[in-house]
Amino acid sequence: MASVDECRQALHDLAARLDASAETRGRLDLDRTLACRIPDLDTAFHARLDGGRLVDIADGDDPKAKIALTADSDELIALVTGRLDVTKAIASRQVSIKANPFDLLKLRKLL
């Protein structure tokens, strides 16, 4: 099981990767709030997706977030590092993403 700090760092690494990728930023036209819930650590983070960038990452849940990702710590890190395919993770219920269907299609480009 990964630690809270490792999960926080994974989200910051994802944010840096998105910042460095102008191609992704151009393809991902989303402005949504995001909650990342990690049940095995009993913790959560929240952030905002803005024009293909992940910004304002902070500790704590956002119950009103438009997009909610729920994953155990190891799955979150595997997902962010590319060791876990998002489609397979959702199909096998390792990861749950609650969002409207159009946002889900756009999110596939993110991960």
N, C-alpha and C positions, 0 to 999 in steps of 0.2 A: 504494500500500500504506500502510495506516494504521500508526501507531507503537504500541508497547506501552502508552505513556501514554494514547493516545487510546482504546485498547481498555479499559484500566482505568477511564478516565473514563466510557465508555459504560456499563459495568456499574454504576458508582456512580449514574449518571443513571437507569438502569433501577430501581435500588433506591429512589431518591428518588421516582420516579413511582409505584411500587407503594406506598410509604409514604403518599403523598398520596391514594391511591385506596382508600377504605374499601370501595367496591363490589367491587373486585377481591379485596381481602383476604377478604371474606365468601364469594366464590364459589370461591376457590382454597384448598382444605383439604389442603395438602401439608406434610409435614415430611420433607424429603429433603436429602441432600447433593448438591451439584452441582459438576461439573467443566466448565470451559469451556476447550477446547483450541484453540489458534490455530497451525496448522502452518506457515503462511507466515512467522511470526515466531519459530517454535520456542519458544513460551512457552505457559503455561497459568495459569488462575486457578481458585480453588475458593471455594465459598460454601455457604450453607445456605438452603433455602427453608423458611420457617416461618410458617404461617398467612397466606400471601399476601404475605409480605415476603421480600426477598432480604437476608440478613444475613451478617456475618462474611466479607466479601469479602477474599481474600488472594491473594498471588502463589503460584504453584506448583500442580502437579497433585494431584489426589486419586484415585489408582488404584482406590480402593474406593467412589467416589461412586456413588450409586444412579441418578443422571441424568448423562449425559455429552453435552455439546454440542460439536461440532467444526465450526469454520468459519474460513475465512480472515479476516484482519482487516477488510477492506472489507465483506465480507458480514455480519460480526458487527455492525459499526456501522450498516449499512443495516437490519438486522433490528431492532436496538434502537431506532433512530429512526423506524421505521415505513415506511421506503422500500422494504423487502423483505418480502413476505408470507411468513409462516413455512410455510404449506402449499405454496406454489409453490417456495420455497427447498428444502424437503425433497424434493419431487417431482423437481426438476431437479438434485438432489444437490449444491447449493451449500452446504447445511447438513446435518449428520448429527446426529440426536438418538437416543441409546441410552437407553431406559427401558422399564419395563413398559408394556403398552398402556393401562392405566387412567391411569397418570401422564401419558402422552402426550396423552390427551384433556383432562386438567386443564391441562396446559402450554399448550395452545392459547389458553386464557383469559389466560395470563400475557403472551404476546407477541402 
